[in-house]
Amino acid sequence: MSYDLMVFETRSAPKDKRSFMEWYELQTEWPEEHNYDDPSVSSEALRNWFFDMIVLFPQMNGPYALSDDAFDALGEEENRVSDYTVGRDVIYVGFAWICVDDAYKAVRLLSQKHGVGFFNVSGNRDIYLQDGSKME
């Protein structure tokens, strides 16, 4: 099990929580015809968010993943490698539970920096818009 958070393009997502949750369920069926580990399919804002995030939480798989040697060199305490699933309008990330606090802070801060929404999937399921306001 992982601690999961998601960022999304607010222009593509519904504006009310009930509709958003239905949209979220559809997004996480991963129906798009592309590889889900490459950020080139996403919007510029999501790509920029991704590239800032992988500095803090490296990608486990995909074109920007750590090399095997770099991964092997990480100690257990510093292993923040995370699983990114990248869609056109969402990026879903699975973090190790040891990283919960740091992951939440980084995802929330960078979502505001890059103007994308934030969904606390594994936590209280709060949804925040690009300006930091909470979806009701």
Helices and strands as residue ranges (DSSP letters): E 3-8, H 17-27, G 39-41, H 44-56, H 68-73, G 76-78, E 83-86, E 90-95, G 97-99, H 100-114, E 117-119, E 127-128
